């Protein structure tokens, strides 16, 4: 993703880091480019409106954080959660189409964490990490391949990073559409985790999928395929 010139014409973009938004172009020039703007507290009102007015049953059933009514306090909690996971390169964005100041149509990003390790493999000397990705888009734009483009771009960034040994994604077992998108992008099904989450007062099972990018290893920095 390449940063482009900052256009500070909305509150949310003004409060984000200057020049921080990213653009994912489509191969088809007739399609609208995808703009990712850093998730900001100034996005809260937009999130309240989009969830309460545009969230369909598929979105409400499959995103743990969302429900209706969705309040300003809920939006602040959602944003705060992702502001707390920026260590090791974690990022989360609001998804917009055509402009960094366009209405929010979704969210996308990843949480980064160090791999479990023994006592003689410190992170500084053996810096392998894992990215856990997540995404949502409203139904009006769900057939435009937005999530697949975001996932593919993140896979490219994970390969370039050199530390990322695993990119993982989980979704409720009923969420067949998300599994299909991830598999088309190259993710492999790792299994089903029973009783993995609570949604609307009931236990839900998760499917976990993963993709292993190449990682740097060895004194010469040679690239090898991660085998975990």
HELIX and SHEET records of a PDB file:
HELIX    1   1 UNK A   11  UNK A   15  1                                   5    
HELIX    2   2 UNK A   41  UNK A   43  5                                   3    
HELIX    3   3 UNK A   44  UNK A   54  1                                  11    
HELIX    4   4 UNK A   57  UNK A   62  1                                   6    
HELIX    5   5 UNK A   72  UNK A   83  1                                  12    
HELIX    6   6 UNK A   87  UNK A   89  5                                   3    
HELIX    7   7 UNK A  139  UNK A  144  5                                   6    
HELIX    8   8 UNK A  146  UNK A  161  1                                  16    
HELIX    9   9 UNK A  176  UNK A  185  1                                  10    
SHEET    1   A 9 UNK A   2  UNK A   3  0                                        
SHEET    2   A 9 UNK A  22  UNK A  24 -1                                        
SHEET    3   A 9 UNK A  34  UNK A  38 -1                                        
SHEET    4   A 9 UNK A  91  UNK A  97 -1                                        
SHEET    5   A 9 UNK A 104  UNK A 114 -1                                        
SHEET    6   A 9 UNK A 129  UNK A 137 -1                                        
SHEET    7   A 9 UNK A 164  UNK A 172  1                                        
SHEET    8   A 9 UNK A 202  UNK A 211 -1                                        
SHEET    9   A 9 UNK A 188  UNK A 199 -1                                        
SHEET    1   B 2 UNK A 214  UNK A 217  0                                        
SHEET    2   B 2 UNK A 222  UNK A 225 -1                                        
END                                                                             
